[in-house]
Amino acid sequence: MHILAVIVGLFLVVTVLLDAFETIVLPRTVMRRIRLSNSFWDFAAKMYRKVGKRRPTPRRQALLVAWAPFVLLLLIVIWAFAVILGWAFVHWGLQTPFKGDEVDSFSQDFYFSGVTFLTLGYGDVVPIHGLGRFLAVIEAGLGFGFLALIVSYVPVLYNAFSRREVQMLLLDSRAGSEPMGSELLQRHADSVCMSSLTPILKDWERFGAELLESYLSYPLLAYYRSQHDNQSWLKSLTAVMDACALIEAGFQDSPPWADELRFQARATFAMGRHVVVDLAYILDAPPEEGPLTRLSPGQLKHIRGKLAGAGVPLRDSAAADKHLEDIRQIYEPYVIGMATVLMLDLPKWCEPEPLIDNWQTSAWEGAKHF
């Protein structure tokens, strides 16, 4: 009997099962750094950033898109392999006798552990005494439960991904396919329906809460890239927060819809900042230090001019500029830090030239955006 091999095997099994439980079943983030999945995520994230820093090419984009699904499958394989290896060490350490084995070797124990954990049940190698049979039953039960959890885990991830994509696509015709906060305000102002912005921002407040809950439980979702190259969950969320910042900066007049819209904008902004701050901590994406450069004075003047032309003038004073700067300081460093880690682009504040939305183009017209 090899006691050390038994201890190592049991340690492997318990460590992997605990890690899988904390990752899949436990509905909260586990911040303990010494975990198999954490070490794996750290290494995989470094590879992700290494690929992302390459020169932009279709091959680079394809690698970034495939990274998260591949890493998920690879983690599942590592978990299964480690558990099978752990049970093989246990059988080898206990020198479990088998009926049907011709050579008493570790490879035979590993083979038996594999077919048992994966519930294949070939029957060519079977234990012949009580302890071996008991361990085989335990391993088969764990294997069955493990596979059942994996089968249920993957659809949960993809359901959350689909809900995220639907919410982003609904923003497409309202804020542009390259979503911008100023464009969201501009299109509603042009259509004289600023009051319709309130329920939209309310939907994004709820979406932010769902995003926070799903990302804290499954941080890998943050790396799932959207189906359209010019869209991302971070870009859309930032564009909505930009719109909320402009609304909070205030309007010159006091239209009847302004108070309700401003109240909802504050609630949506608060939820959005909650998402970016908590997720930045989970993803180890520190906020960017230094002056804010996303919005220049010229761009702000352009935004004010367009909205004034649509009959919705923003406040234009040094105090209003300072107020907007203070609001941006609350969230922009965090979204910039996350964009750097996730290799995603942030939205522009405005675009001098009108942009063509995705729904207005097709591959047959020479505009590919997938």
C-alpha positions as CSV (number, residue, x, y, z in Angstrom):
1,M,0.0,0.0,0.0
2,H,1.3,3.5,-0.9
3,I,-0.2,5.9,1.6
4,L,1.3,9.0,-0.1
5,A,-0.4,8.1,-3.4
6,V,-3.8,7.7,-1.7
7,I,-3.4,11.1,0.0
8,V,-2.4,12.7,-3.3
9,G,-5.3,11.1,-5.1
10,L,-7.9,12.1,-2.6
11,F,-6.5,15.6,-2.5
12,L,-6.8,15.9,-6.3
13,V,-10.4,14.6,-6.2
14,V,-11.5,16.9,-3.4
15,T,-9.8,19.9,-4.8
16,V,-11.3,19.5,-8.2
17,L,-14.8,18.8,-7.0
18,L,-14.7,21.7,-4.6
19,D,-13.5,24.0,-7.4
20,A,-16.3,22.8,-9.8
21,F,-18.8,23.3,-7.0
22,E,-17.7,26.8,-6.4
23,T,-17.6,27.6,-10.1
24,I,-20.9,26.0,-11.2
25,V,-23.2,25.6,-8.2
26,L,-22.3,28.3,-5.7
27,P,-24.2,31.4,-6.7
28,R,-21.6,33.9,-5.7
29,T,-18.0,34.8,-6.5
30,V,-15.3,33.0,-4.5
31,M,-12.3,35.3,-4.0
32,R,-9.9,32.7,-2.7
33,R,-6.9,33.0,-4.9
34,I,-5.5,29.5,-4.4
35,R,-7.9,27.7,-6.7
36,L,-7.4,25.5,-9.7
37,S,-9.8,27.5,-11.9
38,N,-8.3,30.9,-10.7
39,S,-4.8,29.8,-11.8
40,F,-6.2,28.5,-15.0
41,W,-8.1,31.8,-15.7
42,D,-5.0,33.9,-14.9
43,F,-2.9,31.9,-17.4
44,A,-5.7,31.9,-20.0
45,A,-6.3,35.7,-19.6
46,K,-2.6,36.3,-20.2
47,M,-2.7,34.4,-23.4
48,Y,-5.9,36.3,-24.4
49,R,-4.2,39.7,-23.9
50,K,-1.1,38.4,-25.7
51,V,-3.2,37.5,-28.7
52,G,-5.2,40.8,-28.4
53,K,-2.0,42.9,-28.6
54,R,-1.2,41.6,-32.1
55,R,-1.8,43.6,-35.2
56,P,-5.6,43.6,-36.0
57,T,-6.3,40.9,-38.6
58,P,-9.2,38.6,-39.3
59,R,-7.2,35.7,-37.7
60,R,-6.7,37.7,-34.5
61,Q,-10.4,38.5,-34.3
62,A,-11.3,34.8,-34.9
63,L,-8.9,33.8,-32.0
64,L,-10.4,36.4,-29.6
65,V,-14.0,35.2,-30.5
66,A,-13.1,31.5,-30.0
67,W,-11.1,32.1,-26.8
68,A,-13.9,32.0,-24.2
69,P,-15.8,29.0,-25.5
70,F,-12.5,27.1,-26.0
71,V,-11.3,28.0,-22.5
72,L,-14.6,26.8,-21.0
73,L,-14.3,23.4,-22.7
74,L,-10.6,23.1,-21.8
75,L,-11.4,23.7,-18.1
76,I,-14.0,21.0,-18.2
77,V,-11.5,18.6,-19.7
78,I,-8.9,19.5,-17.0
79,W,-11.4,18.9,-14.3
80,A,-12.4,15.5,-15.6
81,F,-8.8,14.5,-16.2
82,A,-7.7,15.6,-12.7
83,V,-10.5,13.6,-11.0
84,I,-9.8,10.5,-13.1
85,L,-6.1,10.8,-12.3
86,G,-6.9,11.3,-8.6
87,W,-9.0,8.1,-8.4
88,A,-6.2,6.3,-10.3
89,F,-3.8,7.3,-7.6
90,V,-6.2,6.0,-4.9
91,H,-6.6,2.6,-6.6
92,W,-2.9,2.3,-7.2
93,G,-2.0,3.4,-3.7
94,L,-4.5,0.8,-2.2
95,Q,-3.3,-1.8,-4.7
96,T,-6.9,-2.6,-5.6
97,P,-7.1,-6.0,-7.1
98,F,-9.0,-6.3,-10.4
99,K,-10.5,-9.1,-12.3
100,G,-9.4,-9.0,-16.0
101,D,-6.2,-7.1,-15.6
102,E,-3.1,-8.8,-17.0
103,V,-0.5,-6.3,-15.7
104,D,-0.7,-4.7,-12.3
105,S,0.3,-1.2,-13.3
106,F,-0.7,2.4,-12.9
107,S,-1.9,2.6,-16.5
108,Q,-4.4,-0.2,-15.7
109,D,-5.7,1.8,-12.7
110,F,-6.0,5.0,-14.8
111,Y,-7.9,3.1,-17.5
112,F,-10.3,1.7,-14.9
113,S,-10.7,5.1,-13.3
114,G,-11.5,6.7,-16.6
115,V,-14.2,4.2,-17.7
116,T,-15.7,4.3,-14.3
117,F,-15.8,8.1,-13.9
118,L,-17.2,8.5,-17.5
119,T,-19.8,5.8,-16.7
120,L,-18.8,3.8,-19.7
121,G,-18.9,0.5,-17.8
122,Y,-17.1,-1.8,-20.3
123,G,-16.8,-4.6,-17.7
124,D,-13.4,-5.8,-19.0
125,V,-11.7,-4.7,-15.7
126,V,-13.7,-4.9,-12.4
127,P,-12.7,-4.8,-8.7
128,I,-13.0,-8.1,-6.9
129,H,-13.2,-7.0,-3.2
130,G,-15.5,-4.8,-1.1
131,L,-13.3,-1.6,-0.8
132,G,-12.6,-1.5,-4.6
133,R,-16.2,-2.0,-5.4
134,F,-17.2,0.7,-2.9
135,L,-14.8,3.2,-4.4
136,A,-15.9,2.3,-7.9
137,V,-19.6,3.1,-7.0
138,I,-18.5,6.4,-5.4
139,E,-16.5,7.4,-8.5
140,A,-19.3,6.4,-10.9
141,G,-21.8,8.4,-8.9
142,L,-19.5,11.5,-8.8
143,G,-18.9,11.1,-12.6
144,F,-22.6,10.9,-13.3
145,G,-23.2,14.0,-11.2
146,F,-20.3,15.9,-12.7
147,L,-21.5,15.2,-16.2
148,A,-25.0,16.3,-15.3
149,L,-23.7,19.6,-13.9
150,I,-21.7,20.3,-17.0
151,V,-24.7,19.5,-19.2
152,S,-26.7,22.1,-17.3
153,Y,-23.9,24.6,-16.9
154,V,-23.2,25.3,-20.5
155,P,-26.8,26.2,-21.4
156,V,-27.0,28.6,-18.5
157,L,-24.0,30.5,-19.9
158,Y,-25.4,30.6,-23.4
159,N,-28.8,31.7,-22.2
160,A,-27.2,34.6,-20.4
161,F,-25.2,35.4,-23.5
162,S,-28.3,35.4,-25.7
163,R,-30.2,37.7,-23.3
164,R,-27.2,40.1,-23.4
165,E,-27.1,40.1,-27.2
166,V,-30.8,40.8,-27.5
167,Q,-30.6,43.8,-25.2
168,M,-27.7,45.2,-27.3
169,L,-29.5,44.7,-30.5
170,L,-32.6,46.5,-29.2
171,L,-30.3,49.5,-28.8
172,D,-29.1,49.3,-32.4
173,S,-31.8,51.4,-34.0
174,R,-31.9,53.9,-31.1
175,A,-28.2,54.7,-30.5
176,G,-26.6,53.4,-33.7
177,S,-24.7,50.2,-34.5
178,E,-21.7,52.0,-33.1
179,P,-23.7,53.0,-30.1
180,M,-23.2,56.5,-28.7
181,G,-24.8,58.2,-25.8
182,S,-25.2,61.5,-27.7
183,E,-26.8,59.6,-30.6
184,L,-29.3,58.0,-28.3
185,L,-30.4,61.5,-27.2
186,Q,-30.2,62.9,-30.7
187,R,-32.5,60.4,-32.3
188,H,-35.2,60.8,-29.7
189,A,-34.9,64.6,-29.8
190,D,-35.2,64.6,-33.6
191,S,-38.4,62.5,-33.3
192,V,-39.7,64.7,-30.5
193,C,-40.1,61.8,-28.2
194,M,-37.7,62.4,-25.3
195,S,-40.2,61.0,-22.9
196,S,-39.7,57.6,-24.6
197,L,-36.2,57.5,-23.2
198,T,-37.4,56.9,-19.6
199,P,-38.7,53.4,-20.2
200,I,-35.6,52.6,-22.3
201,L,-33.3,53.7,-19.4
202,K,-35.4,51.7,-17.0
203,D,-34.9,48.6,-19.2
204,W,-31.2,49.2,-19.0
205,E,-31.3,49.6,-15.2
206,R,-32.8,46.1,-15.0
207,F,-30.4,44.7,-17.6
208,G,-27.5,46.1,-15.6
209,A,-28.8,44.2,-12.5
210,E,-29.1,41.0,-14.6
211,L,-25.6,41.6,-16.1
212,L,-24.1,42.1,-12.6
213,E,-25.7,39.0,-11.2
214,S,-24.6,36.8,-14.2
215,Y,-21.1,38.1,-14.5
216,L,-20.4,37.8,-10.8
217,S,-21.5,34.2,-10.9
218,Y,-19.8,33.4,-14.3
219,P,-17.0,36.0,-15.0
220,L,-16.1,34.1,-18.2
221,L,-19.2,35.6,-19.8
222,A,-17.4,39.0,-19.9
223,Y,-15.0,37.5,-22.4
224,Y,-17.7,36.3,-24.8
225,R,-17.6,38.6,-27.7
226,S,-20.6,39.8,-29.6
227,Q,-21.6,38.5,-33.1
228,H,-21.1,41.9,-34.6
229,D,-17.6,43.3,-34.7
230,N,-18.8,46.9,-34.1
231,Q,-20.7,46.0,-31.0
232,S,-19.9,44.8,-27.5
233,W,-21.7,44.7,-24.1
234,L,-19.1,47.1,-22.7
235,K,-19.5,49.6,-25.6
236,S,-23.3,49.5,-25.2
237,L,-23.3,49.9,-21.5
238,T,-20.8,52.8,-21.7
239,A,-22.9,54.5,-24.3
240,V,-26.0,54.3,-22.1
241,M,-23.9,55.7,-19.1
242,D,-22.7,58.5,-21.4
243,A,-26.3,59.4,-22.2
244,C,-27.1,59.3,-18.5
245,A,-24.2,61.7,-17.8
246,L,-25.4,64.2,-20.4
247,I,-29.0,64.0,-19.0
248,E,-27.6,64.6,-15.5
249,A,-25.6,67.6,-16.7
250,G,-29.0,69.2,-17.3
251,F,-31.1,70.9,-19.9
252,Q,-31.4,74.6,-20.4
253,D,-35.2,74.6,-20.4
254,S,-37.5,72.7,-18.1
255,P,-39.6,70.5,-20.3
256,P,-42.3,68.4,-18.7
257,W,-40.4,65.1,-19.3
258,A,-37.1,66.4,-17.8
259,D,-37.6,65.6,-14.1
260,E,-38.7,62.0,-14.6
261,L,-36.0,61.4,-17.2
262,R,-33.3,62.7,-15.0
263,F,-34.5,60.6,-12.1
264,Q,-34.4,57.4,-14.2
265,A,-31.0,58.4,-15.7
266,R,-29.6,58.6,-12.1
267,A,-30.9,55.2,-11.3
268,T,-29.6,53.6,-14.5
269,F,-26.2,55.3,-14.1
270,A,-26.0,54.0,-10.5
271,M,-26.6,50.5,-11.6
272,G,-24.2,50.8,-14.6
273,R,-21.4,52.1,-12.3
274,H,-22.2,49.2,-9.9
275,V,-21.6,46.8,-12.8
276,V,-18.3,48.3,-14.0
277,V,-16.8,48.7,-10.6
278,D,-17.6,45.3,-9.3
279,L,-16.7,43.5,-12.5
280,A,-13.4,45.5,-12.8
281,Y,-12.5,44.1,-9.4
282,I,-13.5,40.5,-10.4
283,L,-11.5,40.7,-13.7
284,D,-8.5,42.3,-12.0
285,A,-8.9,45.3,-14.3
286,P,-7.7,48.4,-12.3
287,P,-9.2,51.8,-13.3
288,E,-7.1,53.9,-15.7
289,E,-5.2,56.7,-14.1
290,G,-4.7,60.1,-15.7
291,P,-6.8,62.7,-17.3
292,L,-10.0,61.8,-19.2
293,T,-9.6,62.0,-23.0
294,R,-12.7,60.4,-24.5
295,L,-14.6,63.7,-24.7
296,S,-12.8,66.8,-26.0
297,P,-14.2,70.4,-25.6
298,G,-14.8,70.4,-29.4
299,Q,-16.9,67.2,-29.3
300,L,-18.9,68.5,-26.4
301,K,-19.6,71.7,-28.3
302,H,-20.7,69.6,-31.3
303,I,-23.1,67.6,-29.1
304,R,-24.6,70.7,-27.7
305,G,-25.1,72.2,-31.1
306,K,-26.8,69.2,-32.5
307,L,-29.2,68.8,-29.6
308,A,-29.9,72.5,-29.6
309,G,-30.8,72.2,-33.2
310,A,-33.3,69.4,-32.3
311,G,-34.9,71.6,-29.7
312,V,-33.3,70.0,-26.6
313,P,-30.5,72.4,-25.6
314,L,-28.1,71.2,-22.9
315,R,-26.8,73.6,-20.2
316,D,-23.8,75.5,-21.5
317,S,-21.6,76.9,-18.8
318,A,-18.4,76.4,-16.9
319,A,-20.4,74.9,-14.0
320,A,-22.1,72.4,-16.3
321,D,-18.8,71.4,-17.9
322,K,-17.4,70.8,-14.4
323,H,-20.4,68.8,-13.4
324,L,-20.1,66.6,-16.5
325,E,-16.4,66.1,-15.8
326,D,-17.1,65.0,-12.2
327,I,-19.7,62.5,-13.5
328,R,-17.3,61.1,-16.1
329,Q,-14.6,60.7,-13.4
330,I,-16.9,58.3,-11.6
331,Y,-17.1,55.6,-14.3
332,E,-14.8,56.3,-17.3
333,P,-11.5,55.1,-15.6
334,Y,-13.2,51.8,-14.9
335,V,-14.6,51.2,-18.4
336,I,-11.2,52.2,-19.9
337,G,-9.5,49.7,-17.6
338,M,-11.9,46.9,-18.5
339,A,-11.6,47.7,-22.2
340,T,-7.9,47.3,-22.0
341,V,-8.1,43.9,-20.3
342,L,-10.9,42.6,-22.5
343,M,-9.5,44.0,-25.7
344,L,-12.7,45.9,-26.5
345,D,-13.3,49.3,-28.0
346,L,-15.2,52.0,-26.2
347,P,-17.9,54.1,-27.9
348,K,-17.2,57.6,-29.2
349,W,-19.0,60.5,-27.6
350,C,-20.1,61.8,-31.0
351,E,-19.4,61.3,-34.7
352,P,-19.3,64.3,-37.1
353,E,-20.4,62.2,-40.0
354,P,-23.7,60.2,-40.0
355,L,-23.0,56.5,-39.4
356,I,-24.8,53.6,-41.2
357,D,-26.5,51.1,-38.9
358,N,-26.1,47.4,-39.3
359,W,-29.7,46.9,-40.5
360,Q,-29.0,49.3,-43.4
361,T,-26.2,47.2,-44.8
362,S,-25.6,43.7,-46.2
363,A,-22.7,41.6,-47.3
364,W,-24.0,41.8,-50.9
365,E,-23.6,45.6,-50.7
366,G,-20.0,45.3,-49.6
367,A,-20.5,46.1,-45.9
368,K,-19.6,43.1,-43.7
369,H,-19.9,43.6,-40.0
370,F,-19.9,40.0,-38.7
